[in-house]
Structures are given as structure tokens and as C-alpha cells.
């Protein structure tokens, strides 16, 4: 088991793994948080392939082999469990050899073969609720993972499509999804994404990450998913909704205050 109910689960890292420099900068910042905030249970995340770019011109990242090498480096050199997302059943075997957590992207959360293959690895499976699903429907998604005998299941809320190029988070989702019997995580940075609103790419409103993250924890979320980058303006993907690395400690401090208060 990786999840610890006595600690706030923090899944954090860059959107795309990009390169060793970015990964090490983020990992070092997370080491500082681990040392100064023992209430945290930190998992490093990063994507080797941004397979659902708005435009074919969008940068997709390192690719599988180079990305897994970077994730292995983070696990080895910094001692964090590592997480990445998969888009195809063929990727699950190599990813499971390196990663502690396999993530199912929101757009693929109903792909039965992908869910069952991830469950069979024995790794933690974090499945994101699709932007097209109600919280009540996640019982069927996690049910597939349960049927596949997944050893540990996490479920992540990342907002629901609201009109065009906008997402909204229903805070009731955390209470509803908790009834499934698994930890619930709030994807604080993708929830403020403006899909497709950047002219062939997504835009975002990172200024709303702190209030939404605190609200989710007040509503009962067990963890946070936060993408962060040393210089989001230079990131190859999701820059407008990522948290600048220098601002991460203050954000987490405010979130921990709410998390502790709710749990007495």
C-alpha cells in the first residue's frame, strides 16, 4: 500500500517529463517538502507522451523509453514512488516495471481492456474521472478495476465539461466517489484548464488552483494532484495551469492547514 490515511497524498511533478534538468529541479523541491512537511505522502508524476494534444502540432514529450529512464532516475536518486499515465495496453508492461502507480487518463477511463491490464500488474492504479462522467458513474469504473483484482485503487476528480472550453468541479463529487471505498484525489491543475482555448492548444487559469484545492480538501478529498514546473511559460504543455515551482511550498502549506482542520 502506498496510500496512508494519516498523511495527505500529494501527486506532483511536471506535465511532461521534458528532460533531466526539469525532473531534477522538481524532485529537489519535493525533497524539501518531504523534509519540512512530514504530513505529506509524496508521489512524483510525469508524462512520457502527451497523446491527446489539441493539435497535431503540439509537442508530445520524451517518448516511452526516455521517459521511463527519467522516472527510474527520480525513483532511484530521490526515493519517491513514481507515476505516469498510459494510453495503450502495450505500454502497461514496460511502465509497470518502473512505476509504482499507473494512471489511466480521464479520456480513457472507460476503456475496459486498459483498466483490466493495469489492474493485473499489481501496481497502484489511479484512474481519473472523465470530463464526461458524473461522480456517480465512477462506481462502474472502479468496479472494473476491482474485478481485475487491482491491489490498490485511487480515483481522481478533474472537473466536468461545462459549456465550451471550460470545466467546473462539483464539490459533492468527493463524498459521492468516497462511497466506492477508495481514496479520492483532486486534480487541482487540470481542473482549471480551459480545453482548446489557446488557439490549437489548451489554456488555463492557475490563479484558481489554491482556492479550489483548499475547497476540495474541505469537501473530503484525500489527496491532491498538482502539476508544477520551474518556468511554466517555457513548458511544452499545460503551462497556463501549472504552478510555478517557487510557489509550490506556500500552496501546500495552505492546503495542509485545511486538511488538518477538517480531520481535527
ABEGO torsion letter per residue (X at the ends): XABBAABBBBBBEBABAGBAAAAAAAAAAAAAAAAABAABBBBBBBBABBAABABAABBAEAEAAAAAAAAAAAAAAAGBBBBBBBABAAAAAAAAAABABBBBBAAAAABAAAAAAAAAAGBBBBBBBBAABBAAAAAAAAAAAAAAGBABBBBBBAEBBBEBGBBBBBAAAAAAAAAAGBBBBBBAAAAABBBGAAGGBBBBBAAAAAAAAAAAAAAGBABBBBBBBABAAABABGAAABBBAAAAAAAAAAAAAAAAAAAX
